Amino acid sequence: MLANKVPGVLAALCTSPKMAEYSRSHNDANVLVLGARLTDADVAREIVTVWLSTPFEGGRHQRRIDKIAAYERAQARRSL
């Protein structure tokens, strides 16, 4: 949970290959989070494979990423 407090980090908890795909293609996640007690080892390997091989789609999803980045910049200015 702390990873997303770090500026520039977009961590995604993924419990399925589909979640991994969307976390990359729609949200440009740059940190993959897996629950050790919740994810079977074979499923975890599939999640990692999908996550690493899925590119960010950009387009309409880029607006959301830009909003997150702007929010991070505004918070950084407030903390000075």
N, C-alpha and C positions, 0 to 999 in steps of 0.2 A: 504494500500500500504506500510505502514511503517513496518508491521510485518515481511516481508521478508528481511528487513535490519538487523534483529536480528540474530546473528549467531545461527545456529541449527534450525531455524524456516523455515518450508516449508509450507507456507499458500497457500490455493487454493480457488479461487472464484468459487463456483459451482452454476449453475442455473438449473441443472437437476440431477436426480438420476444417470444417466449414467456418467456425469461429476464427481460426488462424488465418484462413483466406481473407475473410472480411476485415480482420484487424489490420492486415497489410494493404489490401486493395482499396478499402474505403477510408481507413483512419491513419495510414502511414505509420503504424506502430513500429517503434525501433527497439523495444524490449519485449521479449516473450516471457510470460509467467505461466508456470505449470504447477498444479497442485499435486504434490507427491502422493498424498493419500487418496486423491480423487481420480488420478489418471493412470490407467494401466500402461505398462512399459511399451507395449506394441502400439497403442494409441498415441502415446507421447512421441514415439519416433515418427509416426505419420504426421502428427501435428507439426513437429519441427521441420520435417521435409517440406510440407506445404507452406509453412510460414517463411522459410528461407527462399523458396522458389517463386513466391507471389510478389509481383511488383505493385507499386502504388498506381492507381488509375488516374489520379489527378482530376481534372475536369471539375464537375460539380462538388466533388469531395474536397478539393483544394480550398474552397471558401471556409470550410470548417477548420481546417488546419491553420489557415491564416488568422482566423478569429482566436484560436488557442494561443498562437504565437503573440498576437497583439495583447491578449490578456496577460501573458507572462511578462511582456515588456512593461506594461502598465504597473503590474505588481512590483517589478524590480525597481521602478522609479519611485514608487511609494515607500519602499523600504529604505531608501537612501536617507 
